[in-house]
Structures are given as structure tokens and as C-alpha cells.
Amino acid sequence: MFARTASLPAVLLLCSSCADTGDDDVARVSLELTATPSADLDARVTIERIELQGATNSTVVLREEPVTVDLTDLASETSELVRQQTVPPGHYHELRIVLSGGYLQVAGEGLFATPDYPEVPAGAEVAGHLQMPSLGQSGLKVKLAEPAFFEVAQNIVMLRFDVAESFGHGTGANKWVMHPVIHGADIINTAELIVNLDARLQVVSDMDLTLRVVDATGNLEARAPFLASVDPGLFRASLDGLLPEQGPYQLAIESSGALAENVALPSNVALEAGKTMEIDVTASAP
């Protein structure tokens, strides 16, 4: 039997439900964070405060306790930032996330950090400055694709932090700038992708296998490990929260051996909102 992973392609999960709260006048909101991977960038940021903005310019504070998150780790797991915070029922159109600092590790260039950032690894040499314009004052504003309406029924909004697209070189030497790119959508407008791999004609013992998903613009959208089933040689990789409008997607398999060269994957994979696409592929004999 396959185990379903919780690897989401760079998203925040905003979950709302009034069910079983014992109070008909409030909704309860939970917030989880994950991130899209980047082969060349490793980022860590500290979140000071999270607010939810209502349609009438009302503000609800979801979190005031600082938390530091490693966006690289969040490519394969999630971090719960808010658990069942009560909010008035109604429409909400924006999240505001206030950041106090961060650092960026760039392959071949070194580490870039905000001034006096305490989370810089001990002994690490800082190569330059990381700028985060206005993110410590007005905060990072995350627009929801459509206003979320929190009521008795469960509501989940998925927001994806794209690491590769969120950082760029500054105008000066030894400087990087953070301009976060976050995609948001109600969960009913996202899709799930499952790839079943039959590798029984290959020798795959101790081989690492990963599904790589690239969007229509050529950016890495997500990576997910292939998990072994109880049947030798059968593997499955699954990804939730993909946005159909970011496709069609290109798929590839990363492997520590030559298996990827013997797998024919479909191209231009078009997903449909609210549905799961399951693809079966076979690795031919070497």
C-alpha cells in the first residue's frame, strides 16, 4: 500500500472551519507553510507577525510570536504557523506577513543576510547584504486570488512561496533583494498529481528517485520523492496544491543511477482544478 506524502508545491495552507467550535459567531483558522524548492538557493526568514485583512479593511491578528522557518526544509514538509485562531465570519482578501530578518545562501556566491540577523549559522562568512524592502514595516502582502469566505463549512486557501522567483540581484555589488512571489488559490481550484513508477525491470536498490515538475515558464514548480510500495520495484510520487493555470507542466525523474534515461514521461501535462491526475509509467530494461 502506498503512503501519500504531504509535500506541497510551495504553498501556505489557510484552513477555516466553524464546525464543532461551540460558537456560531466565530470561525477558526489554521495556517501552515511550505515552499517551492530551488536547486541553487537556501533561504531562512523570521516571521514576526501575521495578520488577516478583511473586505472592510478590518484586521485580525493571527500570530504575534516570532518564528523562524527554513524554506529549504519546507520543500518536503510543512510548518504550522497558526492553529485554530478565531476570526469573525466573513470575506478576507489578504494576508499580511511581517518579517524581521533573513538570510539567503546562493550556490557559488556565498551567504547574504539582513543586518545583525541572529540566525546566520555560527562561523559562516557573510558575503553581502540581503534587502527585504518594507517587509519589516508594512509587511509582505499576500493577495488571495479570490476573497476567502470563512463560515461553518471548511475553507482552505493555498499560497505558494516560490523561492527561486523571490530573490534577485540588487543594483550594487554583493547584494541580493527579496521580492516574494507567492501564488494563492482556493483548494478547490488546485489539482493533485500522482505518478506511479513501475521499475521492476531495473535494479533500484538504494537508488534515490524524485519527481521533478516544471511549469509553463520553465521554473521548477515542485519536487516529490518516489516512495516504495510493498511490492518490490513499484514506486509512487504525489503532489497536492498544483495550480492548473501554471501549466502545462513538464515532468522529469531525478535518480542517482541511470533509471531516468529509461522512463518515457508525458509532456505538456494539463491539470484540471479540483481533480487528481494519475499517471502510470514504466522504466524499460537497461
C-alpha positions in Angstrom: 0.0 0.0 0.0 1.3 3.4 -0.9 1.8 6.2 1.6 0.6 9.6 0.5 3.1 12.4 1.0 2.4 15.8 2.4 4.8 17.5 0.0 3.0 20.6 -1.3 4.4 22.8 -4.1 5.3 25.9 -2.2 2.1 26.8 -0.5 0.5 28.2 2.6 -2.5 26.3 3.7 -5.2 28.5 5.2 -7.8 26.3 6.8 -11.1 27.7 8.2 -13.9 25.8 9.9 -16.5 26.7 12.4 -17.5 23.1 12.8 -17.5 21.8 16.4 -16.3 25.1 17.8 -19.3 25.5 20.1 -19.6 29.2 19.0 -21.8 30.1 16.0 -20.3 33.6 15.8 -16.7 32.7 15.0 -14.7 30.8 12.5 -11.4 29.1 13.3 -8.3 29.5 11.1 -5.2 27.4 10.9 -2.2 28.3 8.8 0.6 26.0 7.5 3.6 27.0 5.4 5.6 25.1 2.8 7.8 26.2 -0.1 8.8 25.5 -3.7 12.4 24.2 -3.9 15.3 25.8 -5.6 18.5 24.0 -6.6 20.7 27.0 -6.1 19.1 28.9 -3.2 18.7 28.2 0.5 16.7 30.7 2.4 15.7 31.3 6.1 13.4 34.0 7.3 11.9 35.1 10.7 8.2 35.9 10.8 7.3 38.5 13.5 3.6 38.8 12.9 0.7 37.5 10.7 -2.5 39.4 10.0 -5.6 38.7 8.1 -7.2 41.6 6.2 -11.0 41.7 5.8 -13.0 43.1 2.9 -14.0 46.1 5.0 -10.3 46.9 5.9 -10.7 45.1 9.2 -7.6 43.4 10.6 -7.4 40.1 12.6 -4.1 39.2 14.2 -3.4 35.5 13.6 0.1 35.3 15.2 2.3 37.7 17.3 5.0 35.2 18.4 8.2 35.3 16.2 9.0 32.1 14.4 12.0 31.2 12.1 11.4 29.0 9.1 13.9 27.3 6.8 12.3 27.5 3.3 14.6 24.7 2.0 13.3 22.2 4.6 9.7 23.3 3.7 10.1 21.9 0.2 9.3 18.5 1.7 7.4 19.2 4.8 5.0 21.8 6.3 5.3 24.1 9.3 2.2 25.0 11.3 2.2 28.8 12.0 -1.3 29.2 13.3 -3.7 26.7 14.9 -7.4 27.3 15.1 -7.3 31.0 15.6 -10.8 32.5 16.0 -11.9 35.1 13.4 -15.2 36.8 12.7 -17.0 35.0 9.8 -16.8 37.0 6.5 -14.8 37.7 3.5 -11.0 38.1 3.7 -8.8 39.2 0.7 -5.3 39.5 2.0 -2.7 38.1 4.4 0.0 40.4 5.8 3.2 38.7 7.0 5.8 40.9 8.8 9.4 39.7 8.5 12.2 40.8 10.9 15.2 39.3 9.0 16.6 36.5 7.0 19.5 35.1 5.0 20.0 33.6 1.6 22.7 31.1 0.7 23.5 31.2 -3.0 25.4 28.4 -4.7 28.8 29.7 -5.9 28.3 33.1 -4.3 28.0 32.7 -0.6 25.7 33.9 2.2 23.7 37.2 2.1 21.9 38.4 5.2 19.9 41.2 6.7 21.9 43.3 9.2 22.7 41.6 12.5 20.5 38.6 11.7 20.9 36.2 14.7 20.0 33.0 12.7 23.1 33.2 10.5 25.0 29.8 11.1 27.8 30.0 13.5 31.1 30.6 11.8 29.5 31.4 8.4 31.1 34.3 6.5 28.5 36.8 5.2 29.3 37.7 1.6 26.8 40.6 1.3 23.6 42.2 2.2 20.0 40.8 1.8 17.4 43.6 1.3 13.8 43.0 2.3 12.1 46.3 1.2 9.2 47.3 3.6 8.7 43.7 4.8 9.5 44.7 8.3 7.1 47.7 8.4 4.0 47.2 6.2 4.7 43.5 5.8 4.5 41.1 2.9 1.1 41.4 1.4 -0.3 38.2 0.0 -3.4 38.8 -2.2 -5.8 35.9 -2.4 -6.8 35.0 -5.9 -10.4 35.3 -4.8 -11.6 36.6 -1.4 -12.0 33.7 1.1 -15.3 33.5 2.9 -15.0 31.8 6.3 -18.1 30.3 7.6 -19.3 26.9 9.0 -18.1 25.0 6.0 -14.4 24.2 5.8 -12.3 26.5 3.6 -8.7 26.0 2.6 -6.7 28.6 0.7 -3.3 27.5 -0.6 -0.5 30.1 -1.0 2.8 29.0 -2.6 6.1 30.7 -1.7 8.3 30.5 -4.8 11.9 30.5 -3.5 13.6 30.7 -7.0 11.5 33.6 -8.1 11.5 35.6 -4.8 15.2 36.6 -4.8 17.2 38.6 -7.3 20.5 40.5 -7.5 20.5 44.1 -6.2 21.8 47.1 -8.0 25.0 47.1 -6.1 27.8 44.6 -5.6 27.4 41.9 -3.0 23.7 42.5 -2.7 20.5 40.4 -3.1 16.9 41.7 -2.8 13.9 39.7 -1.7 10.7 40.4 -3.7 8.5 37.5 -2.6 6.5 35.7 -5.3 3.5 33.9 -3.8 0.7 32.3 -5.7 -2.7 31.8 -4.0 -5.8 29.9 -4.7 -8.7 28.2 -3.0 -8.0 24.5 -2.6 -11.0 23.7 -4.9 -9.1 25.5 -7.7 -5.9 23.4 -7.3 -5.1 19.9 -8.5 -3.2 16.8 -7.4 -0.7 14.9 -9.5 0.2 11.2 -8.8 2.9 9.4 -10.8 3.2 5.6 -10.4 6.5 4.2 -11.5 7.0 0.5 -12.4 10.7 -0.1 -12.1 10.7 -3.9 -11.9 12.9 -4.2 -15.0 15.6 -2.1 -13.2 17.9 -2.6 -10.3 16.8 0.1 -8.0 18.1 -0.9 -4.6 19.5 2.1 -2.7 18.6 4.4 -5.6 17.1 7.8 -4.8 14.2 8.7 -7.1 12.5 12.1 -7.2 9.7 13.5 -9.4 10.5 17.0 -10.8 7.7 19.3 -12.0 8.4 22.4 -14.1 5.8 25.0 -15.0 5.0 26.5 -18.4 7.6 29.3 -17.9 10.4 26.8 -17.2 10.5 27.4 -13.5 10.8 24.5 -11.0 7.4 24.1 -9.5 7.8 21.2 -7.2 9.8 18.1 -6.3 8.5 14.9 -4.6 10.2 11.7 -3.6 9.1 8.4 -5.1 8.1 6.2 -2.2 8.4 2.4 -2.4 5.3 0.3 -2.1 5.1 -3.2 -0.5 5.6 -4.6 -4.0 9.3 -4.5 -4.9 10.0 -2.2 -7.9 6.8 -0.2 -7.6 7.0 3.5 -6.5 4.7 6.5 -6.2 5.2 10.2 -6.1 2.3 12.6 -5.2 1.9 16.4 -5.1 -1.1 18.4 -3.9 -1.9 22.0 -4.5 -0.7 22.5 -8.1 -2.3 25.4 -9.9 -3.6 24.4 -13.3 -3.1 27.9 -14.7 0.7 27.5 -14.1 0.7 24.6 -16.6 1.0 22.8 -18.8 3.7 21.0 -16.8 6.8 19.1 -17.8 7.8 16.1 -15.8 11.2 14.5 -15.2 12.7 11.9 -12.9 15.9 12.6 -10.9 17.8 9.4 -10.0 21.1 8.6 -8.5 21.5 6.0 -11.3 20.6 5.7 -15.0 17.0 4.8 -14.4 15.6 8.2 -15.5 17.0 7.6 -19.0 14.8 4.6 -19.4 11.5 6.2 -18.5 9.2 7.9 -21.1 7.2 10.6 -19.3 4.3 12.5 -20.9 4.9 16.1 -21.9 2.7 19.2 -21.5 0.7 17.8 -18.7 -2.5 19.8 -18.3 -4.2 19.6 -14.9 -7.9 20.3 -14.0 -9.0 22.2 -10.9 -10.4 20.1 -8.2 -9.3 16.9 -9.7 -6.5 14.3 -9.4 -4.4 13.2 -12.4 -2.8 9.8 -12.0 -0.1 8.8 -14.5 1.5 5.3 -14.8 5.0 5.0 -16.3 7.4 2.1 -16.7 11.1 2.0 -16.7 12.4 -0.2 -19.5 15.2 -2.6 -19.1 18.7 -1.1 -19.2 
